[in-house]
Amino acid sequence: MNKSKEYKDKITLAVTGASGSGYFLRLLKSLVDAEIQIYLLLSDAAKIVLKTEENEDWPEDVNDLNTYLQNKYQSKEQQIIALTAKDWFSPVASGSSAPDKMIICPCSCGTLASIAQGVSNNLIERSADVILKERGQLIIMPRETPFSTIHLRNMLTLSELGVTVMPLAPGFYHQPKTIEDLQDFMVARVLDHLKIPHKIGKRWCE
Ligand SMILES: Cc1cc2nc3c(=O)[nH]c(=O)nc-3n(C[C@H](O)[C@H](O)[C@H](O)COP(=O)(O)O)c2cc1C
């Protein structure tokens, strides 16, 4: 698991078709600002949810998408590397080259189930499988309500394997006034878990 000298770290960031794509957008920007290199994986359902919830209509072609994201986030060339669902020759698909950290935000219950069963049918599932077999750090951020017993069993399976299950359920003790305040609460917690320094949101007792 190698690290580029140009960046402080590298990470795989996946977004799936659960509600809460605004959390993902905020997290992506924070990782860019923290000078992290990001391998970006989007499911087809994630693109639909991004359009529905955030009016984000991203290019279908992956090369166009990379150019679009570089402009949108003012990121360095190759800082955000978007990949396609079947890009089996990409670094994230193999333990010899993948980052040792991955976040799935938001994580659909479908992707949660596939990862818990080791299905590896697309690059998101395969990347998570690689993190599990290499014993890296996997953070999944599921969103559904209520959770069925199947969802809960799948979360338990992953938790027992060392995965951090961080449901998209922000606290209210910081008295949020805006949606961004709520998004920041969750983004700050993820960055804390990854030990990425940040100044987002207030901490408990601050
Ligand atoms: C607008 C919208 C919101 C959705 N919200 C959720 C959700 O909160 N949680 C969830 O598990 N699935 C949700 N779904 C359903 C998933 O997108 C669907 O199960 C999909 O197959 C997941 O595929 P993926 O895991 O490859 O992204 C939503 C779908 C749409 C279109």
The ligand as an ORCA input file, in Angstrom:
! r2SCAN-3c Opt
* xyz 0 1
  C     -33.644      9.352     -4.208
  C     -33.279      7.992     -3.665
  C     -33.030      7.834     -2.320
  C     -32.665      6.595     -1.792
  N     -32.394      6.510     -0.462
  C     -31.899      5.335      0.025
  C     -31.462      5.268      1.384
  O     -31.536      6.246      2.142
  N     -30.914      4.118      1.822
  C     -30.760      3.022      1.011
  O     -30.226      2.005      1.471
  N     -31.210      3.046     -0.290
  C     -31.757      4.171     -0.794
  N     -32.169      4.245     -2.106
  C     -32.179      2.994     -2.899
  C     -30.814      2.657     -3.498
  O     -30.380      3.702     -4.350
  C     -30.921      1.334     -4.283
  O     -31.117      0.252     -3.389
  C     -29.719      1.068     -5.158
  O     -29.862     -0.193     -5.787
  C     -28.418      1.073     -4.387
  O     -27.375      0.774     -5.277
  P     -25.863      1.080     -4.921
  O     -25.598      0.466     -3.597
  O     -25.107      0.431     -6.032
  O     -25.678      2.552     -4.947
  C     -32.561      5.466     -2.644
  C     -32.819      5.641     -4.008
  C     -33.172      6.886     -4.508
  C     -33.423      7.039     -5.991
*
